[in-house]
């Protein structure tokens, strides 16, 4: 476990999935404290409101005592600078994800040379899950109960 290193795992989490939880749980073992950062992006059309997503994340990770949930807007690197965060945690499922995250890691390093990126591959059990795919199959009444936390299932029922 890295002492005195602040880390953040950021995203839209619309909705949070078991793949996200997998990355959060594994990163929580690596760092003394991990923030889950919910990006505020008013231009993004989300299924869940900001408040709903915050509540769902908090409920999903309540078993982790060294993880907190925050929200931010603007560039992640600016939030990191203001809050003395030196590590970005990113999860990847595919080679395409890896290429994108590698590009982002290089750009973030260029803009803030004190910022490091830790890329964790999602466990193979969750490698096909994405929030977008969850929302897409939900339109066809697919059972996604093994792909998202229980609290998300309850909220999804209200969105049909």
C-alpha positions as CSV (number, residue, x, y, z in Angstrom):
1,X,0.0,0.0,0.0
2,X,1.4,3.4,-1.0
3,X,1.5,5.7,2.0
4,X,0.8,9.4,1.7
5,X,0.0,9.1,-2.0
6,X,-3.4,10.4,-3.0
7,X,-5.1,8.6,-5.9
8,X,-8.3,9.1,-7.8
9,X,-10.4,6.9,-10.1
10,X,-12.6,9.2,-12.1
11,X,-15.5,8.8,-14.5
12,X,-19.1,9.4,-15.3
13,X,-20.3,6.1,-13.7
14,X,-23.7,6.2,-15.4
15,X,-24.4,3.7,-13.9
16,X,-21.6,2.3,-11.8
17,X,-21.0,-1.4,-12.8
18,X,-19.3,-4.4,-11.2
19,X,-16.4,-3.7,-13.5
20,X,-16.0,-0.3,-11.8
21,X,-16.3,-1.9,-8.4
22,X,-13.6,-4.4,-9.3
23,X,-11.2,-1.6,-10.2
24,X,-12.1,0.4,-7.1
25,X,-11.6,-2.6,-4.7
26,X,-8.3,-3.4,-6.2
27,X,-7.0,0.2,-6.2
28,X,-8.2,0.6,-2.6
29,X,-5.7,-2.1,-1.7
30,X,-2.9,-0.2,-3.4
31,X,-3.4,3.2,-1.8
32,X,-3.9,4.4,1.7
33,X,-6.8,6.5,0.4
34,X,-8.6,6.5,-2.9
35,X,-11.1,9.0,-4.2
36,X,-13.8,8.0,-6.7
37,X,-14.3,11.2,-8.7
38,X,-17.6,11.8,-10.4
39,X,-17.1,14.1,-13.4
40,X,-19.8,16.8,-13.7
41,X,-20.4,17.2,-17.5
42,X,-23.6,19.1,-18.2
43,X,-23.2,18.3,-21.9
44,X,-23.4,14.6,-21.4
45,X,-26.9,13.0,-21.6
46,X,-27.0,10.7,-18.5
47,X,-29.6,8.2,-17.4
48,X,-29.0,9.1,-13.7
49,X,-28.8,12.5,-12.2
50,X,-25.6,13.6,-10.5
51,X,-27.2,13.0,-7.1
52,X,-28.4,9.6,-8.1
53,X,-24.9,8.6,-9.3
54,X,-23.3,9.9,-6.2
55,X,-25.7,7.9,-4.0
56,X,-25.2,4.7,-6.1
57,X,-21.5,4.9,-5.9
58,X,-21.5,5.6,-2.1
59,X,-23.9,2.7,-1.6
60,X,-21.8,0.4,-3.8
61,X,-18.5,1.1,-2.0
62,X,-19.7,1.5,1.6
63,X,-17.7,-1.6,2.5
64,X,-14.4,0.1,1.7
65,X,-13.3,2.4,4.5
66,X,-10.4,4.0,2.7
67,X,-12.5,5.2,-0.3
68,X,-14.4,8.4,-0.6
69,X,-16.6,9.9,-3.4
70,X,-16.3,13.4,-4.7
71,X,-17.6,15.3,-7.7
72,X,-15.7,17.8,-9.8
73,X,-16.0,19.7,-13.1
74,X,-13.4,20.8,-15.5
75,X,-10.1,19.0,-16.3
76,X,-9.2,16.1,-14.0
77,X,-5.6,17.3,-13.9
78,X,-6.7,20.7,-12.5
79,X,-8.7,19.0,-9.8
80,X,-5.6,16.8,-9.0
81,X,-3.3,19.9,-8.8
82,X,-5.7,21.7,-6.4
83,X,-6.1,18.6,-4.2
84,X,-2.5,17.3,-4.2
85,X,-3.4,14.1,-6.0
86,X,-0.5,12.4,-7.7
87,X,-2.0,9.2,-9.1
88,X,-4.8,8.6,-11.6
89,X,-6.2,5.1,-11.6
90,X,-7.7,3.9,-14.9
91,X,-9.3,0.7,-15.8
92,X,-9.1,-1.0,-19.2
93,X,-11.2,-3.8,-20.8
94,X,-9.8,-3.9,-24.3
95,X,-6.8,-3.1,-26.5
96,X,-8.8,0.0,-27.7
97,X,-9.2,1.1,-24.1
98,X,-5.5,0.6,-23.5
99,X,-4.6,2.7,-26.5
100,X,-6.9,5.5,-25.4
101,X,-5.7,5.4,-21.8
102,X,-2.1,5.5,-22.9
103,X,-2.7,8.6,-25.0
104,X,-4.5,10.2,-22.0
105,X,-1.7,9.2,-19.6
106,X,0.9,10.9,-21.9
107,X,-1.2,14.0,-22.3
108,X,-1.9,14.3,-18.6
109,X,1.9,13.8,-17.9
110,X,2.6,16.6,-20.4
111,X,0.2,18.9,-18.7
112,X,1.3,17.9,-15.1
113,X,4.6,16.1,-14.8
114,X,3.9,15.2,-11.2
115,X,0.9,13.1,-12.2
116,X,1.3,9.3,-12.7
117,X,-1.3,7.0,-14.2
118,X,-1.8,3.4,-12.9
119,X,-3.7,1.3,-15.5
120,X,-5.5,-1.8,-14.1
121,X,-7.0,-4.3,-16.5
122,X,-10.5,-5.2,-15.5
123,X,-10.9,-8.8,-14.2
124,X,-11.9,-11.1,-17.1
125,X,-15.2,-11.7,-15.4
126,X,-16.1,-8.0,-16.1
127,X,-14.1,-7.3,-19.3
128,X,-17.2,-7.0,-21.5
129,X,-19.2,-4.7,-19.2
130,X,-19.6,-1.0,-19.9
131,X,-22.2,1.5,-18.6
132,X,-23.3,2.2,-22.2
133,X,-23.9,-1.5,-22.9
134,X,-25.8,-1.9,-19.6
135,X,-28.1,1.0,-20.7
136,X,-28.5,-0.5,-24.2
137,X,-29.5,-4.0,-23.1
138,X,-31.8,-2.6,-20.4
139,X,-34.0,-1.2,-23.2
140,X,-34.7,-4.8,-24.1
141,X,-35.5,-5.8,-20.5
142,X,-32.3,-7.9,-20.2
143,X,-31.4,-9.1,-16.8
144,X,-28.3,-7.2,-15.7
145,X,-28.4,-8.2,-12.1
146,X,-25.0,-9.9,-12.2
147,X,-23.4,-6.9,-13.9
148,X,-24.2,-4.1,-11.6
149,X,-24.5,-3.6,-7.8
150,X,-27.9,-4.5,-6.3
151,X,-28.6,-0.8,-5.5
152,X,-28.2,0.0,-9.2
153,X,-30.8,-2.7,-10.1
154,X,-33.3,-1.1,-7.9
155,X,-32.8,2.3,-9.5
156,X,-32.8,0.9,-13.0
157,X,-36.2,-0.5,-12.4
158,X,-37.5,3.0,-11.8
159,X,-35.9,4.2,-15.1
160,X,-37.7,1.7,-17.4
